[in-house]
Each structure stands twice: as structure tokens, then as C-alpha cells.
Amino acid sequence: METTAEVFPNLLSSPDFCHPLRIFNSITGIQTVTADQNQNSQLFERKDSSNSPSTQWVNANPSAGRYLAGTLVALFLSTMVTAADPSDASITFSGTGKETKRTTAYAKNEPSGSAKSMAIGNPFGIEIMGESVWITSVDDHCIYYGPMSGKSLTRVAGNGLQGYSGDGGPATEATFNWPHEVRADAAGNLFIADTRNHVIRKVDAATGIVSTLAGDGTEGFAGDGESGTKVQFRQPHSVVLDGRGGLLIADTVNHRLRRLNLSTGVVTTISGTGERKLPQDGQLALGAPLLGPRSLAIDEQSIWIALREGNSVWRIDRETNRLHHVAGTGKKGYSQEGGPADQALFRGPKGLVIDDRGGILLVDTENQAVRRIDLKANTVTTVLGERALVHKTTLKRPHGIGFSRQYGFMVGDSENHRVLLAK
């Protein structure tokens, strides 16, 4: 967490920032009022254009004296630790802002260090499981692993060079080509969408050996009902374990959602026809079109799908196998905050994850924002980015996202070459 001086660098030195200070916590609804040295106090509340209350720092008496630093620290930290909304605070978890493109392979056990000290060039995929996090980087075509504490970050797959090699050997000596996403199972095995190699690969947790599960390394569409190299994908971007012995694959440029049976290796299409058009609400998934399926999430009831070219979010009911429209009209744009989800406008969404409060966090990439779809209220708000109601930060083509009940959500702020952890 940043110190008060880091977050408000000019505040403590300003002769004009004085008591009283009042903070309104938009999550808890708690109002905090402080008095100046003359015991003056004042209540103040602002509502923005969406009528949402937000934190306010009030300087009611410029002549009353300098602001007391200890009070500011206590009050600032109280809003940080009591907030439950993902938009309430943001820190840089990893990345120095520098690219990591390479012409030579990394040496053994390099790079490694604390998460904040590590350069992460173009981070894309984020996978969080308990106290562990995995991050894919497309600058150096690697996968990194570390604890959520940020104490360390270590390369666990990829040697830093672009290519397609190394199957049957250590994952750290293998080459990948723009690995967009990684998922981990309970044993720690990794499943990787090796996007521009057009294959799905696995890193065995026990041995560290990498293998290709499906795909022949060339782009195309083939192999439904087949396995191994008889299968072809065209830039698979996202994978997710379905909890029923399968791995779901967003075969993005083939405009299909496919499933890899992890026992037999057989690949089948469960939705998408290859047509570049949106499905219809209530349509059976098998035989329905999917326009650029880019990112996947899953729970017991639904498979959640972000359509990149389709600028919308859909779900497949796992019992009825029918598609249902969740958010986005399909048109490009940026919709008004708090508006109906089904009328929202997105621009090339590329990541989504389920939160613990009945919502979907969507990385609205070309709008440089993270949006939250409240499934109960049927509304969309911005929780990270320059248009966020509470926390504002400048994003540059963010991609992957992961969620932790304890830590909040983590976003690959790709072209800023950093990973953000927001609460």
C-alpha cells in the first residue's frame, strides 16, 4: 500500500490544506468529520452525475492552520481497509513500465525477484488460485508465478524467445508465441493458450515438463471428434477448466467455443459456427454463431463468454445449453455509467472474471477501463480507469483479469507493462 505522502505528494506541504476534513466512504456509508484547531467542523457531501456518493476531502477553513498528518494517515487507511468495492483502491503489483522483448534466452533461474521489482512486458493472462498467481507476458513469451504477497515472482515457462519448441523438456527451456492465458488446476498443472502457435499446451506440476495437448501448430479449423495434431485452432485466446473433466477453449478467430476432454484428448465444438455474427437470446449453443469469443469464465450454472468483435457478454446455461444475452448491444462505444447492462456499449472486451458479489468484471480493452456488470441490478459501472467513479488511473490496452475474495482483482495493464491489484 502506498503511503499518504506517495498518494498525495503535495498535501502535507500545502499551507492551504486545513481542518476540518470529512471523508464519506461510498461503500460503508460512514461519514468521518474532523475539527480544526478552533474546533470548527462541517459536513459535506457530493453526488456525481450518476448520483453516486463518493469520498470527499474538505478544506473548510484555510486560515485555521496546517493539516495534521497523523489524522490524515488514520482516516485514509480506514477507508482503504474497510472498503469492499473493487474500485476503492489500486496498487501496482508488478512491472516497472519497461518492455521485456529479447534476442537471447534467459539464463537459468532468471529473471526472478520481488513482484514490484520485476519488469513484466505486456502482461496478458492472470490466474489467481488461493495465495498463488500466474501471469503471462507476451513481450518475452513467458509465464511467471508468485505468491499474492508479491514477495517473489519467478519464471516457470518460456525461455524469453518467441517460437514453438521444447515439448518433452523443461518448460523453462521451451519457447511460446504470445501465450495469452494460463489456468491452473488443483494440483498446480498449467494449461496455456499458446495463441500464435495455435495450440493448447500443458506444464506438468510434478515434473515441470511441457507438452502440447491439442493443435498441430498451424492455423485452421479441423479435428472435431479428433485429438492431438489432427486438431487445428486459429489463435485460441482463452482457456478455462470446466470442472467436469474438460478444458474449454475460446477458438477466437474460428468464432467457436471448443472443449478438450482431458481424459481422451478429443476436441469438440460446443458453440459457434464460424459465422461472424451475434447469437440470439435463448438459442441453443450448438449451432449458434459466436462473434469473436475472446475470454471465458465459469461457475456451476453458466459458461460466461466475452465476445471481442461482438462487443458483448453472453452466457451458456450449463443445464439447458442455451445462450443468454448478459450485456452489451454489440455496437462499439462507451455507455453512460449505471445504465442497463443490455444497453451498454463496450469496445473490444478481452477479459472477464466472476466476482464474489454477484457481478462480472469485464476488461473493456479499447475503452481503457475495467467495467463491472451487476447481474442483480442489471447495471454497468466503471471500476478502474480514467472514467472510474472512485479510483482513477490511466490504463493502456488492459487484457487479462483475475479475482481473489481476499485481495480483490488483478489486471494486466498490458501496454503500460504493469500488473495492477485493485480492491
Backbone hydrogen bonds in HBPLUS format (Angstrom, degrees):
<---DONOR---> <-ACCEPTOR-->    atom                        ^
c    i                          cat <-CA-CA->   ^        H-A-AA   ^      H-
h    n   atom  resd res      DA  || num        DHA   H-A  angle D-A-AA Bond
n    s   type  num  typ     dist DA aas  dist angle  dist       angle   num
A0006-GLU N   A0003-THR O   3.05 MM   3  5.16 125.3  2.36  96.6 110.8     1
A0007-VAL N   A0003-THR O   3.04 MM   4  6.35 156.0  2.09 153.6 159.9     2
A0008-PHE N   A0004-THR O   2.83 MM   4  5.89 165.3  1.85 154.8 159.2     3
A0011-LEU N   A0008-PHE O   3.07 MM   3  5.34 158.8  2.12 113.5 120.3     4
A0014-SER N   A0011-LEU O   3.17 MM   3  5.37 157.3  2.22 105.7 112.6     5
A0067-TYR N   A0017-PHE O   2.96 MM  50  5.74 114.3  2.41 174.6 157.2     6
A0034-THR N   A0021-LEU O   2.80 MM  13  5.13 131.6  2.04 136.1 151.1     7
A0023-ILE N   A0032-THR O   2.87 MM   9  5.03 138.2  2.05 130.5 143.7     8
A0032-THR N   A0023-ILE O   2.85 MM   9  5.03 151.8  1.93 143.8 152.5     9
A0025-ASN N   A0030-ILE O   3.07 MM   5  5.46 172.2  2.08 157.2 158.5    10
A0029-GLY N   A0025-ASN O   2.77 MM   4  5.29 146.9  1.88 147.5 156.8    11
A0036-ASP N   A0040-ASN O   3.17 MM   4  5.50 149.3  2.27 140.6 148.6    12
A0039-GLN N   A0036-ASP O   2.79 MM   3  5.02 158.2  1.84 119.3 120.7    13
A0048-ASP N   A0052-SER O   3.32 MM   4  5.66 166.1  2.34 136.9 134.9    14
A0051-ASN N   A0048-ASP O   2.79 MM   3  5.11 159.1  1.84 118.2 122.2    15
A0064-ALA N   A0061-ASN O   3.01 MM   3  5.50 167.7  2.03 123.9 126.3    16
A0072-LEU N   A0068-LEU O   3.31 MM   4  6.65 161.9  2.35 151.6 156.5    17
A0073-VAL N   A0069-ALA O   2.97 MM   4  6.24 165.8  1.99 159.8 162.7    18
A0074-ALA N   A0070-GLY O   3.09 MM   4  6.29 168.3  2.10 150.4 153.1    19
A0075-LEU N   A0071-THR O   2.95 MM   4  6.11 169.5  1.96 156.4 159.4    20
A0076-PHE N   A0072-LEU O   2.78 MM   4  5.82 163.5  1.81 154.5 160.0    21
A0077-LEU N   A0073-VAL O   2.92 MM   4  5.99 167.6  1.94 151.9 155.5    22
A0078-SER N   A0074-ALA O   2.99 MM   4  6.12 145.8  2.11 139.6 149.3    23
A0079-THR N   A0075-LEU O   3.25 MM   4  6.55 148.3  2.35 145.1 151.3    24
A0080-MET N   A0076-PHE O   3.21 MM   4  6.53 143.6  2.35 140.1 150.4    25
A0080-MET N   A0077-LEU O   3.09 MM   3  4.93 120.3  2.46  90.6 106.1    26
A0081-VAL N   A0077-LEU O   2.99 MM   4  6.21 166.5  2.01 161.5 161.5    27
A0082-THR N   A0078-SER O   3.23 MM   4  6.08 146.5  2.35 138.5 145.9    28
A0088-ASP N   A0085-ASP O   3.11 MM   3  5.65 164.0  2.14 127.6 127.9    29
A0423-LYS N   A0089-ALA O   2.78 MM 334  5.14 151.0  1.86 137.5 147.5    30
A0091-ILE N   A0421-LEU O   2.95 MM 330  5.36 154.8  2.01 139.0 147.0    31
A0421-LEU N   A0091-ILE O   2.84 MM 330  5.36 162.9  1.87 154.4 160.3    32
A0093-PHE N   A0419-VAL O   2.70 MM 326  5.46 146.5  1.81 149.2 160.1    33
A0094-SER N   A0419-VAL O   3.24 MM 325  5.04 159.3  2.29 132.7 136.2    34
A0419-VAL N   A0094-SER O   2.71 MM 325  5.04 159.8  1.75 146.5 146.4    35
A0095-GLY N   A0118-MET O   3.09 MM  23  5.49 125.8  2.40 156.6 170.6    36
A0097-GLY N   A0417-HIS O   3.29 MM 320  4.63 148.0  2.40 146.2 136.9    37
A0106-TYR N   A0159-ASN O   2.82 MM  53  5.58 163.1  1.85 154.9 160.8    38
A0110-GLU N   A0107-ALA O   3.10 MM   3  5.50 147.6  2.21 139.7 135.7    39
A0113-GLY N   A0153-LEU O   3.36 MM  40  5.67 144.0  2.50 139.4 149.0    40
A0153-LEU N   A0113-GLY O   2.70 MM  40  5.67 125.5  1.99 159.4 176.7    41
A0117-SER N   A0114-SER O   3.10 MM   3  5.33 131.2  2.35 102.1 115.2    42
A0115-ALA N   A0150-GLY O   3.00 MM  35  4.93 163.3  2.03 137.3 141.2    43
A0118-MET N   A0115-ALA O   3.24 MM   3  5.36 151.0  2.33 102.1 110.5    44
A0139-ASP N   A0121-GLY O   3.23 MM  18  5.01 151.9  2.31 144.0 135.7    45
A0138-VAL N   A0122-ASN O   3.10 MM  16  5.60 171.3  2.11 143.3 141.6    46
A0124-PHE N   A0136-THR O   2.85 MM  12  5.55 159.0  1.89 144.4 151.4    47
A0400-GLY N   A0124-PHE O   2.75 MM 276  4.92 122.1  2.09 125.8 138.9    48
A0136-THR N   A0125-GLY O   2.99 MM  11  4.97 156.8  2.04 133.9 138.9    49
A0127-GLU N   A0134-TRP O   2.95 MM   7  5.10 157.0  2.01 151.1 153.3    50
A0134-TRP N   A0127-GLU O   2.83 MM   7  5.10 152.8  1.91 146.4 155.3    51
A0129-MET N   A0132-SER O   2.93 MM   3  5.27 164.5  1.96 145.3 150.1    52
A0132-SER N   A0129-MET O   2.97 MM   3  5.27 163.0  2.00 127.7 131.5    53
A0148-MET N   A0131-GLU O   2.77 MM  17  5.24 148.7  1.87 137.1 139.6    54
A0133-VAL N   A0146-GLY O   2.92 MM  13  5.59 150.8  2.01 168.6 175.1    55
A0146-GLY N   A0133-VAL O   3.05 MM  13  5.59 147.1  2.16 156.4 163.2    56
A0135-ILE N   A0144-TYR O   2.88 MM   9  5.14 152.6  1.96 138.9 147.2    57
A0144-TYR N   A0135-ILE O   2.78 MM   9  5.14 165.0  1.81 152.2 157.1    58
A0137-SER N   A0142-CYS O   2.89 MM   5  5.38 161.4  1.92 159.6 161.0    59
A0141-HIS N   A0137-SER O   2.93 MM   4  5.51 108.7  2.45 123.1 140.2    60
A0142-CYS N   A0137-SER O   3.12 MM   5  5.38 134.7  2.33 140.2 151.1    61
A0143-ILE N   A0157-ALA O   2.89 MM  14  5.03 154.0  1.96 139.1 140.5    62
A0156-VAL N   A0143-ILE O   2.84 MM  13  5.79 171.0  1.85 157.9 161.0    63
A0145-TYR N   A0154-THR O   2.74 MM   9  5.26 158.4  1.78 149.2 155.6    64
A0154-THR N   A0145-TYR O   2.76 MM   9  5.26 163.8  1.78 151.6 156.6    65
A0150-GLY N   A0147-PRO O   3.04 MM   3  5.75 163.8  2.07 118.6 123.4    66
A0158-GLY N   A0171-ALA O   2.85 MM  13  6.09 158.7  1.90 143.8 138.0    67
A0159-ASN N   A0174-ALA O   2.90 MM  15  5.86 118.0  2.29 161.7 172.9    68
A0163-GLY N   A0176-PHE O   3.00 MM  13  5.18 155.8  2.06 120.5 126.7    69
A0175-THR N   A0165-SER O   3.13 MM  10  5.20 156.9  2.18 121.5 127.2    70
A0169-GLY N   A0166-GLY O   2.95 MM   3  5.46 149.6  2.04 147.9 147.4    71
A0168-GLY N   A0210-VAL O   2.81 MM  42  5.80 170.8  1.82 172.6 169.4    72
A0210-VAL N   A0169-GLY O   3.07 MM  41  6.12 158.1  2.12 170.7 169.8    73
A0173-GLU N   A0170-PRO O   2.99 MM   3  5.52 160.4  2.03 114.7 121.2    74
A0171-ALA N   A0208-GLY O   2.82 MM  37  5.89 158.8  1.87 175.3 170.5    75
A0174-ALA N   A0171-ALA O   3.19 MM   3  5.10 157.7  2.25 100.5 107.3    76
A0196-ARG N   A0177-ASN O   3.01 MM  19  5.26 146.6  2.13 162.0 160.8    77
A0180-HIS N   A0193-ALA O   3.10 MM  13  5.89 133.4  2.33 168.4 171.2    78
A0193-ALA N   A0181-GLU O   2.97 MM  12  5.36 164.6  1.99 149.6 154.6    79
A0183-ARG N   A0191-PHE O   2.90 MM   8  5.17 147.6  2.01 141.3 151.8    80
A0191-PHE N   A0183-ARG O   2.80 MM   8  5.17 157.1  1.85 153.0 159.3    81
A0185-ASP N   A0189-ASN O   3.06 MM   4  5.56 149.5  2.15 146.5 156.0    82
A0188-GLY N   A0185-ASP O   2.94 MM   3  5.27 155.9  2.00 111.4 119.4    83
A0190-LEU N   A0203-VAL O   3.02 MM  13  4.99 163.1  2.05 143.7 147.6    84
A0203-VAL N   A0190-LEU O   2.90 MM  13  4.99 152.0  1.98 134.9 142.6    85
A0192-ILE N   A0201-ARG O   2.80 MM   9  5.13 169.7  1.81 151.2 154.5    86
A0201-ARG N   A0192-ILE O   3.00 MM   9  5.13 163.9  2.02 147.9 151.3    87
A0195-THR N   A0193-ALA O   3.00 MM   2  5.30 124.6  2.32 106.2  90.3    88
A0194-ASP N   A0199-VAL O   3.08 MM   5  5.47 141.3  2.24 152.9 162.4    89
A0197-ASN N   A0194-ASP O   3.14 MM   3  5.59 149.8  2.23 113.0 122.2    90
A0199-VAL N   A0194-ASP O   3.42 MM   5  5.47 170.4  2.43 140.1 141.5    91
A0198-HIS N   A0195-THR O   3.04 MM   3  5.18 152.2  2.12 101.9 110.7    92
A0200-ILE N   A0214-ALA O   2.98 MM  14  5.42 160.5  2.02 157.2 160.7    93
A0213-LEU N   A0200-ILE O   2.75 MM  13  5.59 151.5  1.83 149.5 159.4    94
A0202-LYS N   A0211-SER O   2.82 MM   9  5.39 159.5  1.86 154.9 160.5    95
A0211-SER N   A0202-LYS O   2.91 MM   9  5.39 147.2  2.01 150.8 160.2    96
A0204-ASP N   A0209-ILE O   2.95 MM   5  5.44 166.0  1.97 154.8 154.2    97
A0208-GLY N   A0204-ASP O   2.71 MM   4  5.10 148.7  1.80 144.5 152.8    98
A0215-GLY N   A0228-GLY O   3.07 MM  13  5.96 159.4  2.11 141.3 134.8    99
A0220-GLY N   A0233-PHE O   3.03 MM  13  5.44 147.1  2.14 114.7 124.3   100
A0232-GLN N   A0222-ALA O   2.99 MM  10  4.85 161.7  2.02 125.4 121.4   101
A0226-GLU N   A0223-GLY O   2.77 MM   3  4.75 155.1  1.83 132.6 130.0   102
A0225-GLY N   A0267-VAL O   2.68 MM  42  5.59 168.1  1.70 167.3 171.6   103
A0267-VAL N   A0226-GLU O   2.88 MM  41  5.92 156.2  1.94 169.1 172.4   104
A0230-LYS N   A0227-SER O   3.18 MM   3  5.75 156.8  2.23 138.1 138.7   105
A0231-VAL N   A0228-GLY O   3.28 MM   3  5.96 164.9  2.31 116.4 120.1   106
A0253-VAL N   A0234-ARG O   3.19 MM  19  5.40 141.6  2.34 169.3 168.3   107
A0237-HIS N   A0250-ALA O   3.08 MM  13  5.87 144.9  2.21 166.2 167.3   108
A0250-ALA N   A0238-SER O   2.83 MM  12  5.04 169.9  1.84 146.6 149.8   109
A0240-VAL N   A0248-LEU O   3.04 MM   8  5.26 143.4  2.17 139.0 145.4   110
A0248-LEU N   A0240-VAL O   2.81 MM   8  5.26 163.4  1.84 162.3 156.7   111
A0242-ASP N   A0246-GLY O   2.96 MM   4  5.51 172.1  1.97 144.2 146.6   112
A0262-LEU N   A0245-GLY O   3.07 MM  17  5.90 157.6  2.12 150.6 157.1   113
A0247-LEU N   A0260-LEU O   2.89 MM  13  5.04 151.7  1.97 138.8 148.2   114
A0260-LEU N   A0247-LEU O   2.80 MM  13  5.04 165.6  1.82 145.9 150.6   115
A0249-ILE N   A0258-ARG O   2.71 MM   9  5.09 159.4  1.75 155.9 156.6   116
A0258-ARG N   A0249-ILE O   2.92 MM   9  5.09 171.3  1.93 152.3 153.4   117
A0251-ASP N   A0256-ARG O   2.96 MM   5  5.26 139.8  2.12 153.1 163.2   118
A0254-ASN N   A0251-ASP O   3.12 MM   3  5.54 135.9  2.33 109.5 122.1   119
A0256-ARG N   A0251-ASP O   3.29 MM   5  5.26 167.2  2.30 134.7 138.5   120
A0255-HIS N   A0252-THR O   2.94 MM   3  5.08 154.2  2.01 104.1 112.1   121
A0257-LEU N   A0271-SER O   2.77 MM  14  5.10 170.0  1.78 147.0 147.8   122
A0270-ILE N   A0257-LEU O   2.88 MM  13  5.83 163.1  1.91 154.1 159.9   123
A0271-SER N   A0257-LEU O   3.28 MM  14  5.10 145.9  2.40 145.7 142.0   124
A0259-ARG N   A0268-THR O   2.74 MM   9  5.35 158.6  1.78 158.0 165.3   125
A0268-THR N   A0259-ARG O   2.94 MM   9  5.35 152.6  2.02 144.6 153.4   126
A0261-ASN N   A0266-VAL O   2.89 MM   5  5.34 172.8  1.89 154.9 156.1   127
A0265-GLY N   A0261-ASN O   2.63 MM   4  5.08 147.2  1.73 148.8 157.8   128
A0272-GLY N   A0288-ALA O   2.84 MM  16  5.32 128.6  2.11 157.8 173.7   129
A0283-GLN N   A0280-GLN O   3.06 MM   3  5.52 159.8  2.10 138.3 138.3   130
A0282-GLY N   A0323-LEU O   2.63 MM  41  5.24 153.2  1.70 158.0 164.9   131
A0323-LEU N   A0283-GLN O   2.77 MM  40  5.45 169.3  1.78 163.5 162.6   132
A0285-ALA N   A0321-ASN O   2.77 MM  36  5.68 175.6  1.77 158.8 157.3   133
A0288-ALA N   A0285-ALA O   3.12 MM   3  5.24 166.7  2.14 120.6 121.9   134
A0310-GLY N   A0291-LEU O   3.14 MM  19  5.06 126.6  2.44 153.1 140.8   135
A0308-ARG N   A0292-GLY O   2.67 MM  16  5.14 150.0  1.76 160.7 150.0   136
A0294-ARG N   A0306-ALA O   2.80 MM  12  5.68 174.3  1.80 169.4 171.4   137
A0306-ALA N   A0295-SER O   2.96 MM  11  5.16 164.1  1.98 147.7 151.6   138
A0297-ALA N   A0304-TRP O   3.04 MM   7  5.01 145.2  2.17 138.0 141.0   139
A0304-TRP N   A0297-ALA O   2.80 MM   7  5.01 161.6  1.84 143.7 148.3   140
A0299-ASP N   A0302-SER O   3.01 MM   3  5.50 158.9  2.06 162.1 164.9   141
A0318-ARG N   A0301-GLN O   2.87 MM  17  5.54 179.2  1.87 150.7 150.9   142
A0303-ILE N   A0316-ILE O   2.99 MM  13  5.02 148.7  2.09 135.0 144.9   143
A0316-ILE N   A0303-ILE O   2.80 MM  13  5.02 150.9  1.88 138.8 148.7   144
A0305-ILE N   A0314-TRP O   2.81 MM   9  5.24 167.6  1.82 157.1 156.0   145
A0314-TRP N   A0305-ILE O   2.93 MM   9  5.24 163.3  1.96 152.9 158.2   146
A0307-LEU N   A0312-SER O   2.89 MM   5  5.44 175.7  1.89 168.6 169.7   147
A0311-ASN N   A0307-LEU O   2.83 MM   4  5.61 107.4  2.36 130.9 140.5   148
A0311-ASN N   A0308-ARG O   3.35 MM   3  5.37 161.0  2.39  99.8 105.4   149
A0313-VAL N   A0327-ALA O   2.77 MM  14  5.08 160.6  1.81 148.2 150.3   150
A0326-VAL N   A0313-VAL O   2.93 MM  13  5.39 155.9  1.99 152.7 149.4   151
A0327-ALA N   A0313-VAL O   3.20 MM  14  5.08 160.2  2.24 133.5 135.1   152
A0315-ARG N   A0324-HIS O   2.96 MM   9  5.35 150.0  2.05 147.3 156.6   153
A0324-HIS N   A0315-ARG O   2.80 MM   9  5.35 149.0  1.90 154.9 164.3   154
A0317-ASP N   A0322-ARG O   2.97 MM   5  5.50 164.9  1.99 156.6 154.6   155
A0321-ASN N   A0317-ASP O   2.69 MM   4  5.12 140.0  1.84 145.0 154.4   156
A0328-GLY N   A0341-ALA O   2.93 MM  13  6.37 156.1  1.99 157.9 152.0   157
A0329-THR N   A0344-ALA O   3.03 MM  15  6.18 138.4  2.20 176.0 171.0   158
A0333-GLY N   A0346-PHE O   3.15 MM  13  5.35 138.6  2.33 113.3 123.0   159
A0339-GLY N   A0336-GLN O   3.36 MM   3  5.79 153.3  2.43 133.4 131.4   160
A0338-GLY N   A0380-VAL O   2.80 MM  42  5.22 149.7  1.89 152.8 156.9   161
A0380-VAL N   A0339-GLY O   3.17 MM  41  5.96 136.3  2.37 152.4 164.6   162
A0343-GLN N   A0340-PRO O   3.10 MM   3  5.39 151.0  2.19 106.1 115.1   163
A0341-ALA N   A0378-ASN O   2.91 MM  37  5.21 151.7  1.99 118.0 120.8   164
A0344-ALA N   A0341-ALA O   3.14 MM   3  5.08 166.1  2.16 106.1 109.8   165
A0366-GLU N   A0347-ARG O   3.03 MM  19  5.26 139.7  2.19 171.3 173.2   166
A0350-LYS N   A0363-VAL O   3.02 MM  13  5.78 150.5  2.11 157.7 165.9   167
A0363-VAL N   A0351-GLY O   2.71 MM  12  4.86 170.7  1.72 142.6 145.8   168
A0353-VAL N   A0361-LEU O   2.97 MM   8  5.34 142.4  2.12 142.3 153.6   169
A0361-LEU N   A0353-VAL O   2.84 MM   8  5.34 167.4  1.86 167.4 168.3   170
A0355-ASP N   A0359-GLY O   3.01 MM   4  5.52 172.5  2.02 144.3 146.7   171
A0375-LEU N   A0358-GLY O   3.07 MM  17  5.89 147.5  2.18 148.7 158.5   172
A0360-ILE N   A0373-ILE O   2.97 MM  13  5.05 151.3  2.05 136.6 145.7   173
A0373-ILE N   A0360-ILE O   2.80 MM  13  5.05 170.0  1.81 154.8 157.5   174
A0362-LEU N   A0371-ARG O   2.79 MM   9  5.15 170.2  1.80 158.1 161.3   175
A0371-ARG N   A0362-LEU O   2.80 MM   9  5.15 163.1  1.83 159.5 158.8   176
A0364-ASP N   A0369-ALA O   2.84 MM   5  5.25 139.8  2.01 144.5 156.2   177
A0367-ASN N   A0364-ASP O   3.04 MM   3  5.51 145.1  2.16 114.4 125.2   178
A0369-ALA N   A0364-ASP O   3.37 MM   5  5.25 159.0  2.41 128.8 133.9   179
A0368-GLN N   A0365-THR O   2.91 MM   3  5.13 158.5  1.96 109.7 115.3   180
A0370-VAL N   A0384-LEU O   2.85 MM  14  5.00 153.6  1.92 146.5 148.4   181
A0383-VAL N   A0370-VAL O   2.83 MM  13  5.74 157.8  1.88 153.9 161.6   182
A0372-ARG N   A0381-THR O   2.68 MM   9  5.32 161.5  1.71 157.4 163.5   183
A0381-THR N   A0372-ARG O   3.05 MM   9  5.32 154.5  2.12 141.2 148.7   184
A0374-ASP N   A0379-THR O   2.86 MM   5  5.29 157.2  1.92 154.1 160.5   185
A0378-ASN N   A0374-ASP O   2.72 MM   4  5.39 128.6  1.98 141.6 155.3   186
A0388-ALA N   A0385-GLY O   3.16 MM   3  5.32 167.6  2.17 112.1 114.6   187
A0415-GLU N   A0396-LYS O   2.98 MM  19  5.25 146.9  2.09 165.8 162.9   188
A0399-HIS N   A0412-GLY O   2.95 MM  13  5.56 153.6  2.03 153.1 161.0   189
A0412-GLY N   A0400-GLY O   3.01 MM  12  5.27 163.8  2.04 141.3 143.7   190
A0402-GLY N   A0410-MET O   2.93 MM   8  5.19 150.3  2.02 144.4 153.2   191
A0410-MET N   A0402-GLY O   2.87 MM   8  5.19 156.3  1.92 139.2 147.0   192
A0404-SER N   A0408-GLY O   2.73 MM   4  5.06 152.8  1.80 147.7 157.3   193
A0408-GLY N   A0404-SER O   2.83 MM   4  5.06 156.6  1.89 138.0 143.5   194
A0409-PHE N   A0422-ALA O   2.88 MM  13  5.39 147.5  1.99 160.9 163.5   195
A0422-ALA N   A0409-PHE O   2.77 MM  13  5.39 171.4  1.78 168.7 166.5   196
A0411-VAL N   A0420-LEU O   2.83 MM   9  5.21 154.0  1.90 146.1 155.0   197
A0420-LEU N   A0411-VAL O   2.91 MM   9  5.21 157.5  1.96 155.0 156.9   198
A0414-SER N   A0412-GLY O   2.96 MM   2  5.20 126.3  2.25 106.3  90.5   199
A0413-ASP N   A0418-ARG O   2.93 MM   5  5.42 137.3  2.12 149.3 162.1   200
A0416-ASN N   A0413-ASP O   3.14 MM   3  5.65 148.0  2.25 115.2 124.9   201
A0418-ARG N   A0413-ASP O   3.44 MM   5  5.42 163.2  2.47 133.0 137.5   202
A0417-HIS N   A0414-SER O   2.92 MM   3  5.17 154.5  1.99 107.5 115.1   203
